[in-house]
Amino acid sequence: MNSFQLGCLCLGAPLLGAIFGYTRAYNNRQTGHWFCVVVVAISFFAGCGLFCHIANAQFSDTVHLFTWIKSETIRVNWGFLFDPLSTLMILIVTFISFIVHVYSVGYMRDEPDKLCFFGHLNLFTFMMILLVSAPNMLQLFCGWEGVGLASYLLIGYWYERPSATTASIKAFIMNRIGDIGIVLALGAIFTFFHTLEFEHFFSLLKETESLPSSQWLNIIGLLLLFGAMGKSGQFGLHTWLPDAMEAPTPVSALLHAATMVTAGVFLIIRFSPLFELAPFAKQVMMFVGLITSLFAGTVALTQTDIKKIIAYSTCSQLGMMFMACAAGAYSVAFFHLFTHAFFKALLFLCAGTVIHAMSHEQNILKMGGLKSYLPSSYYTMIIGTLALTGFPFFAGYYSKDLIFESVYISAIPFAYGYYYLCLLLTLITGLYSWRLLFLVFHGKSNADEHVVAHIHKTGKMMQYPVNILAFGSIIMGYIGFKLLIGQSLGFSWNESIAINMTDHAPIWVELLPLAFASMALLVCYYVYVHKPSVSLVILKKFPSLYQFLKRKWYIDELYSQQIAISLTKFGGFLYKSGDRGAIDRFGPDGFANLALKLGGYMQKPQTGYLFHYGFIAILGVVLILGIYLLMQLFPQLSKELSLAMGRL
């Protein structure tokens, strides 16, 4: 099969599944959802074929389907762009999506309308593939908005819960705020380069004489960065991401592993040739990534919801990917995106098995001692934690080390300072990760007796996907390093990203993160397992700091109580004084009242007498003739009146 056939199969299969789920063509509670699972499996195998085809041929293939927009100034085609970057992303998206679909069969077993849920999952997969395979910026924006729509449907799936509907609306609005940057960036790109096709745009970036000033390139880069911040939940536009945990756990895994939240990182990598010409935008990107990682990591230290801790972990890891992009190591950022997909999906699905076994309890302070009840979940979650914290021979070790190394040797100002702050991030990551594991699986049980009596082991349909991800969290770091960084195994990026890698850093730069990760493990074991009373002592000594972190730096309060309330009051003022008091009063309502008054005056001569009507008609003829005679006697006045009427 050629690229066209594989692309249509890869994209069309989940679209067919979404249509099937929404139309309920076969609404059988026991078997209907399996069709949606099968089509995603087909999409994954088609993605494998695409990747092999592009990797072996070592070229990029642009497939033209039809002309979407055609005018004198713009021409936009609808099709596919299959290059190493897009095919790798398709492979990750379809694989994680397939794993989540299989897991959902067991997790959503008792859900009455699960066929609609699987339709939402299929729609999300379709939109994500549409996004990453777009050959132009408008098609990418369609996929970008489609992913936002699908996430809104998935987060608010349990719409009978007010918290779920609020979280879905919040996610939708926050993403729309970020999308303003995308729209403005696309407008600026078309203004300066007169194209929206990626191939043409990247070729123009190589011609220095056709480039706009560096200030405009930095502005475009900042606008794209702002859009990526919304989708990837970076600091300032992050508030939707933890609240999205109101969705079913499979949705949390799908959104936070390799799909929606990584779309922002993908956007930056796709526009890497532009960011290489926008140094100020890269400096801002480095700061945004760092502050996001520090913020999310410190907040995760105090959270008690098992899913929100992992969600803030995702924020922190995405911040590290932004830092790698800012350092010019786009391949390293994608490498961490690749490994992160496995161990973060693993952690979310392990959390789902715990929640499922604990009668949907999510507070880790009401758990404890689950090691003997859920041994499979315990050992797989250890693997995910080791990969996340960067221990040797696990997936995260290879990619996180390279991020720190690329930051250390980058040309960004204060690179050494950023590196030492990355070491602090490593310590924080280890602290919240091992805290979660020890509080859930070690120590004495804090659960209600009724909950403990109903703890049950994970079913095979949920455990098999978890085991596959655990295996991937072990081996995919080494395989990804050979494939993406070493570019062996017959793979080449083939200019699909801008690669700006330099020599390796000193050996101690690689060893220090491991030392900090080990320190975090020892501290957490001592505090939460060996002497649990120490944690209470720490809380009593720093109550203000604990409250500050527990309330998430008061960002939500700032938005809701300061910005939102102020804007609501300002909007009410504009509505009452501006809209109703001025525009409506002197506009539509004013004209209507004037017409009524004139109509009232016109009704007064309506006496019913014929000679009154005749007098009015004669008076009108006299006035018209009088105006005509004046215009004939004073032609200059007539000319000025005509010009005045023309201007009106």
matplotlib code that plots the C-alpha trace (Angstrom):
import matplotlib.pyplot as plt

x = [0.0, 1.2, 1.2, -2.2, -3.9, -2.3, -3.1, -6.8, -7.0, -5.2, -7.4, -10.6, -10.9, -11.3, -13.7, -15.8, -15.7, -16.9, -19.8, -20.7, -20.6, -22.7, -25.3, -25.6, -25.8, -25.3, -26.2, -25.5, -24.3, -22.0, -20.3, -21.1, -18.1, -15.7, -16.1, -14.6, -11.7, -11.0, -11.0, -8.3, -6.3, -6.6, -5.4, -2.4, -1.3, -1.8, 0.4, 3.1, 3.0, 3.4, 6.3, 8.1, 7.4, 8.8, 11.7, 12.9, 12.6, 14.0, 11.9, 8.8, 5.6, 2.9, -0.4, -2.9, -6.6, -8.4, -8.2, -9.9, -9.5, -8.7, -8.6, -6.2, -4.2, -4.4, -4.5, -4.9, -5.0, -6.4, -4.2, -1.5, 2.2, 4.0, 7.5, 9.5, 8.0, 4.3, 4.5, 6.3, 3.6, 0.8, 2.5, 2.5, -1.0, -2.6, -0.7, -1.7, -5.2, -5.5, -4.2, -6.7, -9.6, -8.8, -8.5, -11.8, -13.6, -13.0, -13.1, -16.4, -17.9, -21.0, -21.5, -25.0, -24.0, -20.5, -20.9, -21.1, -18.0, -16.1, -17.4, -15.8, -12.5, -12.6, -13.3, -10.4, -8.1, -9.2, -8.7, -5.3, -4.2, -5.6, -3.6, -0.2, -0.5, -1.6, 0.4, -0.6, -1.4, -5.1, -5.6, -3.5, -5.7, -8.8, -7.3, -6.2, -9.8, -11.2, -9.0, -10.4, -13.9, -13.3, -11.6, -14.7, -16.9, -14.7, -14.0, -17.7, -18.8, -20.4, -22.5, -24.7, -21.9, -21.7, -17.9, -17.5, -19.4, -17.6, -14.2, -15.1, -16.2, -13.1, -10.9, -12.7, -12.4, -8.8, -7.8, -9.7, -7.6, -4.5, -5.9, -5.9, -2.2, -2.4, -4.9, -2.7, 0.4, -1.1, -2.3, 1.2, 2.8, 0.5, 1.1, 4.8, 5.3, 2.0, 1.7, 0.3, 1.8, 4.5, 6.8, 6.8, 7.0, 10.1, 11.8, 11.3, 12.8, 16.1, 16.1, 17.5, 16.7, 13.0, 12.7, 11.0, 12.8, 13.9, 11.4, 8.5, 9.9, 10.1, 6.5, 5.3, 7.3, 5.7, 2.2, 2.8, 4.3, 1.2, -1.0, 1.1, 1.0, -2.8, -2.9, 0.0, -1.1, 1.8, 1.9, -0.9, -3.0, -2.6, -5.7, -7.9, -5.5, -5.8, -9.6, -9.8, -9.4, -13.2, -13.2, -13.1, -9.5, -9.0, -9.7, -7.1, -4.5, -5.4, -5.3, -2.2, 0.0, 0.7, -2.2, -3.8, -1.3, 1.6, 0.0, 1.6, 5.1, 4.4, 3.5, 6.8, 8.8, 6.9, 7.8, 11.3, 12.9, 11.1, 12.0, 15.7, 15.4, 13.6, 16.0, 14.0, 11.0, 13.2, 14.3, 10.7, 10.0, 12.8, 11.5, 7.9, 9.0, 11.0, 8.4, 5.8, 7.9, 8.6, 5.0, 3.5, 6.1, 5.7, 1.9, 2.0, 3.9, 0.8, -2.1, -4.2, -6.1, -4.2, -5.1, -4.4, -0.9, -0.2, -1.8, 0.5, 3.4, 2.3, 2.5, 6.0, 7.2, 5.7, 7.6, 10.8, 10.0, 9.5, 13.0, 14.5, 12.9, 14.2, 17.7, 17.4, 17.3, 14.0, 14.8, 15.4, 12.1, 10.4, 12.3, 11.0, 7.5, 8.0, 9.1, 6.6, 3.8, 4.5, 5.2, 2.6, -0.1, 1.1, 0.8, -2.7, -4.0, -2.4, -4.2, -7.4, -7.0, -6.6, -9.6, -11.7, -10.6, -11.3, -14.9, -13.9, -12.0, -9.3, -7.9, -4.5, -4.9, -7.8, -5.7, -2.5, -1.5, -2.7, 0.4, -1.0, -4.4, -3.2, 0.3, 0.1, -0.8, 1.9, 4.8, 3.7, 3.3, 6.9, 8.1, 6.2, 7.7, 11.2, 10.8, 9.3, 12.1, 14.8, 16.4, 18.9, 17.6, 14.1, 12.6, 12.7, 16.4, 17.5, 15.3, 15.5, 19.3, 19.5, 17.2, 19.5, 22.5, 21.0, 20.1, 23.6, 25.3, 22.8, 23.5, 20.6, 21.7, 22.0, 22.1, 24.1, 21.6, 18.8, 20.6, 21.0, 17.3, 16.6, 18.4, 15.9, 13.1, 14.6, 14.4, 10.9, 9.8, 11.2, 9.5, 5.9, 6.3, 7.5, 5.2, 2.3, 3.5, 4.3, 1.0, -1.1, 0.6, 2.7, 1.9, -1.4, -4.8, -6.7, -9.7, -13.2, -14.0, -16.7, -14.3, -11.6, -14.2, -14.9, -11.3, -10.8, -8.0, -7.8, -9.5, -7.5, -9.0, -7.6, -4.3, -3.0, -2.8, -1.1, 1.5, 2.2, 2.9, 5.1, 7.2, 7.4, 8.4, 11.4, 12.7, 11.4, 14.0, 16.9, 15.1, 14.0, 17.6, 19.0, 16.1, 15.7, 18.9, 21.5, 19.4, 20.4, 18.0, 17.6, 15.9, 16.6, 14.8, 15.3, 15.0, 11.5, 12.8, 15.6, 18.3, 20.8, 22.8, 26.3, 28.9, 28.1, 28.4, 30.8, 30.0, 29.0, 26.2, 24.7, 25.3, 24.0, 20.3, 20.6, 22.0, 19.1, 16.6, 18.1, 18.1, 14.3, 13.7, 15.6, 13.9, 10.4, 11.1, 12.2, 9.3, 6.4, 7.5, 10.1, 8.9, 5.5, 5.2, 8.0, 5.6, 3.3, 6.2, 7.2, 3.6, 3.4, 6.7, 5.7, 1.9, 1.9, 4.1, 1.9, -1.2, 0.3, 1.2, -2.0, -4.0, -1.9, -0.1, -3.6, -3.7, -7.3, -8.4, -6.6, -8.5, -11.9, -12.0, -10.0, -9.9, -13.3, -15.3, -13.7, -14.4, -18.0, -18.6, -17.0, -19.2, -22.3, -21.4, -20.9, -24.2, -26.2, -24.5, -23.1, -25.4, -28.7, -28.1, -26.4, -26.5, -30.0, -31.4, -30.1, -29.8, -32.6, -34.8, -34.2, -35.2, -38.2, -39.4, -38.8, -40.8, -43.6, -43.6, -43.6, -46.4, -48.3, -47.9, -48.9, -52.1, -53.3, -54.3, -56.2, -59.6, -61.5, -62.5, -61.7, -60.7, -58.1, -56.4, -56.6, -55.0, -52.1, -51.5, -51.5, -49.1, -46.7, -46.8, -46.1, -43.1, -41.6, -42.0, -40.5, -37.4, -37.0, -37.2, -34.7, -32.3, -32.7, -32.2, -29.2, -27.2, -24.2, -26.4, -27.7, -24.2, -23.1, -26.3, -25.6, -22.0, -23.2, -25.7, -23.0, -20.8, -23.6]
y = [0.0, 3.5, 6.6, 7.7, 4.5, 4.1, 7.7, 7.3, 4.1, 5.6, 8.7, 7.2, 4.2, 6.2, 8.7, 5.7, 4.5, 7.9, 8.0, 4.4, 5.4, 8.5, 7.1, 3.9, 1.8, -1.3, -0.3, -3.7, -3.2, -6.2, -6.0, -2.6, -0.9, -3.5, -2.0, 1.3, -0.7, -2.6, 0.5, 2.1, -1.1, -0.8, 2.9, 1.8, -0.8, 1.6, 4.1, 1.3, 0.9, 4.6, 4.9, 1.9, 3.4, 6.8, 5.6, 3.1, 5.6, 8.4, 11.1, 13.2, 12.5, 15.2, 13.7, 16.1, 15.2, 18.3, 22.0, 23.5, 27.2, 28.9, 32.7, 35.3, 35.6, 32.2, 28.5, 25.9, 22.2, 19.4, 16.4, 14.8, 15.5, 12.3, 13.0, 11.4, 13.8, 13.3, 9.5, 9.0, 11.1, 9.1, 5.9, 7.2, 8.6, 5.5, 3.1, 4.9, 5.4, 1.6, 0.7, 3.2, 1.8, -1.8, -0.6, 1.3, -2.0, -3.2, 0.2, 1.3, -2.2, -1.1, 2.3, 2.4, 4.5, 3.4, 3.3, 7.1, 7.2, 5.1, 7.4, 10.3, 8.4, 7.7, 11.3, 12.4, 10.0, 11.2, 14.8, 14.2, 12.4, 15.2, 17.7, 16.0, 15.0, 18.4, 19.8, 23.4, 25.6, 25.9, 22.1, 21.9, 24.5, 22.5, 19.5, 21.7, 22.9, 19.5, 18.1, 20.9, 19.9, 16.2, 16.9, 19.0, 16.0, 13.6, 15.7, 16.4, 12.8, 12.4, 15.5, 14.8, 15.9, 19.7, 19.5, 17.6, 20.1, 23.0, 21.3, 20.7, 24.4, 25.5, 23.4, 24.7, 28.4, 28.2, 26.5, 29.2, 31.8, 30.2, 29.8, 33.5, 33.3, 30.7, 32.7, 35.9, 33.9, 32.4, 35.9, 37.3, 34.4, 34.8, 38.6, 38.3, 35.0, 34.8, 31.1, 28.7, 25.5, 24.1, 23.0, 26.5, 28.3, 26.4, 26.9, 30.6, 30.6, 29.5, 32.6, 35.3, 38.1, 37.3, 37.2, 40.0, 41.7, 39.7, 41.6, 40.2, 36.7, 36.9, 38.2, 35.3, 32.9, 34.3, 34.0, 30.4, 29.8, 31.3, 28.9, 26.0, 27.1, 26.8, 23.3, 22.0, 23.5, 25.8, 28.2, 30.8, 28.7, 25.5, 25.7, 23.5, 20.6, 19.3, 20.0, 17.7, 14.8, 14.9, 12.8, 9.0, 7.7, 6.3, 9.9, 11.2, 8.8, 9.6, 13.4, 13.5, 10.8, 11.3, 13.2, 16.5, 18.0, 17.1, 18.9, 22.1, 20.5, 19.1, 22.6, 24.0, 21.2, 21.5, 25.3, 24.6, 26.3, 29.5, 29.3, 29.0, 32.5, 33.9, 33.9, 36.1, 33.7, 30.9, 32.7, 33.2, 29.6, 28.5, 30.7, 29.4, 25.8, 26.3, 28.2, 25.6, 22.7, 24.3, 25.3, 22.0, 20.0, 22.0, 21.8, 18.0, 17.7, 18.6, 17.2, 14.3, 13.3, 10.5, 11.6, 15.3, 14.4, 12.6, 15.5, 18.1, 15.7, 15.9, 19.8, 19.5, 17.1, 19.3, 22.2, 20.2, 19.5, 23.2, 23.8, 21.2, 23.1, 26.4, 24.9, 24.0, 20.2, 19.5, 15.9, 15.5, 17.2, 14.7, 11.8, 12.8, 13.1, 9.6, 8.0, 10.1, 8.6, 5.2, 5.8, 8.5, 6.4, 3.6, 5.7, 6.9, 3.5, 2.1, 4.9, 3.8, 0.2, 1.6, 3.8, 1.0, -1.4, 1.2, 1.9, 5.1, 6.6, 9.0, 10.5, 8.9, 9.7, 7.3, 4.5, 2.7, -0.9, -1.8, -3.7, -7.0, -6.4, -5.2, -6.6, -6.3, -2.6, -2.1, -3.5, -1.9, 1.5, 1.0, 0.7, 3.8, 5.7, 4.6, 5.7, 9.1, 9.8, 8.9, 5.8, 3.9, 1.4, 2.9, 5.0, 8.4, 8.0, 8.3, 11.3, 13.4, 13.1, 14.5, 17.4, 18.4, 18.0, 20.0, 22.8, 22.8, 23.2, 25.5, 29.0, 30.4, 33.1, 31.7, 28.1, 26.9, 28.4, 26.7, 23.4, 23.7, 24.5, 21.3, 19.4, 20.9, 19.7, 16.2, 16.2, 17.5, 14.9, 12.1, 13.5, 13.7, 10.4, 8.3, 10.0, 8.9, 5.3, 4.9, 6.5, 4.3, 0.9, 1.0, 1.5, 0.8, 1.1, 4.3, 3.1, 2.6, -1.0, -1.2, -0.1, -2.6, -5.4, -4.7, -4.4, -6.6, -7.4, -5.9, -7.8, -9.1, -6.6, -3.8, -5.5, -6.5, -2.9, -1.9, -4.7, -3.7, -0.1, -1.3, -3.3, -0.2, 1.9, -0.3, -0.9, 2.2, 4.5, 2.5, 1.8, 5.5, 6.7, 4.5, 5.5, 9.2, 10.5, 8.0, 7.9, 4.3, 1.5, 3.1, 6.2, 9.8, 13.0, 14.2, 17.9, 17.5, 19.3, 21.8, 19.9, 22.0, 19.5, 20.1, 18.0, 16.0, 17.7, 16.5, 13.2, 14.8, 16.7, 13.2, 11.8, 14.6, 14.1, 10.4, 11.5, 13.8, 11.2, 8.7, 11.3, 11.8, 8.1, 7.9, 10.9, 9.7, 6.2, 7.7, 10.2, 8.0, 4.4, 4.4, 7.3, 8.6, 11.0, 13.1, 14.3, 15.8, 17.5, 19.1, 20.3, 21.9, 23.8, 25.2, 25.7, 28.8, 27.2, 24.1, 26.1, 28.1, 25.0, 23.2, 26.1, 25.9, 29.3, 30.8, 31.1, 29.8, 32.3, 35.1, 34.2, 33.7, 36.4, 39.1, 38.8, 37.0, 39.1, 42.4, 41.5, 40.5, 43.8, 45.7, 43.7, 44.5, 48.2, 48.1, 46.3, 48.7, 52.0, 51.3, 48.7, 49.5, 53.1, 54.5, 52.2, 50.8, 54.1, 56.3, 53.5, 50.9, 52.0, 55.7, 55.3, 53.2, 55.9, 58.6, 56.8, 56.3, 60.0, 61.0, 58.6, 60.2, 63.6, 62.3, 60.9, 64.3, 65.6, 62.3, 63.9, 62.0, 65.2, 65.2, 68.9, 68.4, 65.7, 67.9, 70.8, 68.6, 67.2, 70.8, 71.9, 69.1, 70.0, 73.6, 72.7, 70.5, 73.2, 75.8, 73.7, 73.1, 76.8, 77.6, 75.1, 76.7, 80.2, 79.4, 76.6, 77.0, 76.1, 73.1, 71.9, 72.1, 70.3, 67.5, 67.1, 67.1, 64.3, 62.4, 62.5, 61.2]
z = [0.0, -0.8, 1.5, 0.1, 0.9, 4.3, 5.2, 4.3, 6.3, 9.3, 9.4, 8.1, 10.5, 13.7, 11.9, 10.9, 14.5, 15.7, 13.3, 14.4, 18.0, 17.6, 15.3, 17.5, 14.3, 16.5, 20.0, 21.7, 25.2, 25.2, 21.8, 20.1, 21.5, 20.1, 16.7, 18.0, 19.4, 16.2, 14.0, 16.3, 16.0, 12.2, 12.4, 14.5, 12.0, 9.2, 11.2, 11.5, 7.7, 7.2, 9.6, 7.9, 4.5, 5.3, 7.4, 4.8, 1.9, 4.0, 2.4, 3.1, 1.2, 0.7, -0.4, -2.1, -1.8, -3.1, -3.2, -0.1, -0.6, -3.9, -4.6, -6.1, -2.9, -1.3, -2.2, 0.5, -0.2, 1.9, 2.2, 4.3, 5.2, 6.0, 7.2, 10.1, 12.6, 11.7, 11.2, 14.6, 16.2, 14.5, 15.7, 19.3, 19.2, 17.7, 20.0, 23.2, 22.0, 21.2, 24.7, 26.3, 24.2, 25.4, 29.0, 28.7, 27.8, 31.4, 33.2, 31.6, 31.7, 33.7, 31.9, 30.4, 27.3, 26.7, 22.9, 22.9, 25.2, 22.7, 19.9, 21.7, 22.0, 18.3, 17.4, 19.6, 17.9, 14.4, 15.3, 16.7, 13.6, 11.5, 13.5, 13.2, 9.6, 8.3, 5.3, 6.0, 8.9, 8.3, 8.3, 11.5, 13.1, 12.2, 14.0, 16.8, 17.4, 16.8, 19.6, 21.9, 21.0, 21.6, 24.9, 25.9, 25.2, 27.1, 30.2, 30.5, 29.7, 33.2, 32.6, 35.5, 37.8, 38.1, 38.6, 35.3, 33.3, 34.9, 34.2, 30.5, 30.1, 31.8, 29.5, 26.4, 27.4, 28.5, 25.2, 23.3, 25.0, 23.8, 20.3, 19.9, 19.6, 16.9, 14.9, 15.1, 14.3, 11.2, 10.1, 10.6, 8.7, 5.7, 5.7, 5.5, 3.6, 1.5, 2.2, 4.8, 3.3, 5.6, 2.7, 1.1, 4.4, 5.6, 2.3, 2.5, 6.0, 4.4, 2.1, 4.4, 1.9, 2.0, 5.8, 7.8, 10.6, 13.7, 15.8, 13.7, 13.8, 17.6, 17.7, 15.6, 17.8, 20.9, 19.5, 18.6, 22.1, 23.6, 21.7, 22.7, 26.3, 26.3, 24.8, 26.9, 30.2, 30.8, 33.7, 33.4, 31.1, 33.2, 35.4, 33.1, 33.1, 36.8, 36.7, 33.7, 36.1, 36.5, 33.3, 33.5, 34.1, 30.6, 29.3, 31.8, 30.4, 26.8, 27.3, 29.5, 27.9, 24.2, 22.7, 23.6, 26.0, 23.8, 20.9, 22.1, 22.1, 18.7, 17.4, 18.6, 17.1, 13.8, 13.7, 14.9, 11.8, 12.8, 16.5, 15.5, 14.0, 17.0, 20.0, 22.2, 21.9, 22.8, 26.0, 27.0, 26.2, 28.6, 31.4, 30.8, 30.8, 34.0, 36.0, 34.9, 36.0, 39.4, 39.9, 39.0, 40.9, 44.2, 44.0, 43.4, 46.8, 48.7, 46.7, 47.9, 44.8, 43.1, 39.6, 40.2, 41.5, 38.2, 36.3, 37.9, 37.1, 33.4, 33.7, 35.1, 32.4, 29.6, 31.1, 30.7, 27.0, 26.5, 28.1, 25.7, 22.7, 24.0, 24.2, 20.5, 21.3, 19.4, 18.9, 22.6, 23.4, 21.1, 22.6, 26.1, 24.6, 23.2, 26.6, 28.6, 26.6, 28.0, 31.7, 32.1, 30.5, 32.8, 35.9, 35.0, 34.2, 37.4, 39.3, 37.5, 38.7, 42.3, 42.0, 40.5, 43.3, 46.0, 45.0, 43.2, 46.1, 44.9, 48.2, 48.8, 52.6, 52.7, 51.2, 52.4, 52.6, 49.2, 48.3, 49.5, 47.9, 44.5, 43.9, 40.1, 40.3, 42.9, 40.8, 37.6, 39.4, 40.7, 37.1, 36.1, 39.1, 38.3, 34.7, 35.7, 38.3, 35.8, 37.3, 35.0, 32.5, 32.6, 29.8, 31.6, 32.4, 28.8, 27.8, 31.0, 31.1, 27.6, 28.5, 31.4, 29.2, 26.4, 28.8, 30.2, 26.9, 25.2, 24.1, 26.1, 28.7, 32.2, 30.9, 33.9, 36.3, 34.4, 34.7, 38.5, 38.8, 36.7, 39.5, 41.9, 39.6, 39.7, 43.5, 43.5, 40.9, 43.0, 46.2, 44.9, 42.9, 45.8, 48.2, 46.1, 45.9, 49.6, 50.8, 48.5, 48.8, 52.1, 55.7, 57.4, 55.7, 56.2, 54.1, 55.4, 56.4, 53.8, 51.1, 52.2, 52.1, 48.5, 47.2, 44.2, 41.9, 38.4, 35.6, 32.7, 30.3, 32.4, 33.5, 30.0, 28.7, 32.0, 31.6, 28.0, 29.1, 31.9, 29.5, 27.2, 30.1, 30.5, 27.0, 25.0, 26.5, 25.0, 21.7, 21.4, 22.1, 19.3, 16.9, 17.6, 19.0, 17.6, 14.4, 13.8, 12.9, 9.5, 10.7, 9.8, 10.7, 7.1, 7.9, 9.4, 12.5, 13.1, 15.0, 16.9, 18.9, 20.2, 22.0, 25.1, 28.5, 31.2, 32.9, 36.2, 34.4, 33.7, 37.2, 39.3, 38.4, 39.4, 42.7, 43.4, 42.3, 44.7, 47.5, 46.9, 47.2, 50.5, 52.0, 51.0, 52.4, 55.7, 56.0, 54.7, 55.6, 58.3, 60.4, 59.2, 62.1, 60.6, 57.8, 60.5, 62.2, 58.8, 58.2, 61.7, 61.1, 57.7, 57.8, 55.6, 52.9, 53.0, 52.5, 49.7, 47.8, 48.7, 47.3, 44.1, 44.5, 44.7, 40.9, 40.7, 43.4, 41.5, 38.3, 39.9, 42.6, 40.9, 37.2, 36.6, 39.1, 37.8, 34.2, 35.1, 36.8, 33.9, 31.5, 33.6, 33.5, 29.7, 29.3, 31.4, 30.5, 27.0, 25.4, 26.9, 28.1, 24.9, 21.9, 22.3, 23.6, 20.7, 18.1, 17.5, 20.3, 19.5, 15.9, 16.8, 19.3, 16.8, 14.2, 16.7, 17.6, 13.9, 13.3, 16.1, 14.6, 11.2, 12.6, 13.8, 10.3, 9.7, 10.2, 7.5, 5.6, 1.9, 1.7, 4.4, 2.3, -0.8, 1.1, 2.2, -1.3, -2.8, 0.0, -0.9, -4.6, -3.8, -1.5, -4.3, -6.9, -4.6, -3.9, -7.7, -8.5, -5.8, -7.3, -10.7, -9.4, -7.2, -9.1, -6.8, -3.8, -5.7, -6.5, -2.8, -1.7, -4.2, -2.9, 0.7, -0.1, -1.9, 1.1, 3.3]

ax = plt.figure().add_subplot(projection="3d")
ax.plot(x, y, z, "-o")
ax.set_aspect("equal")
plt.show()
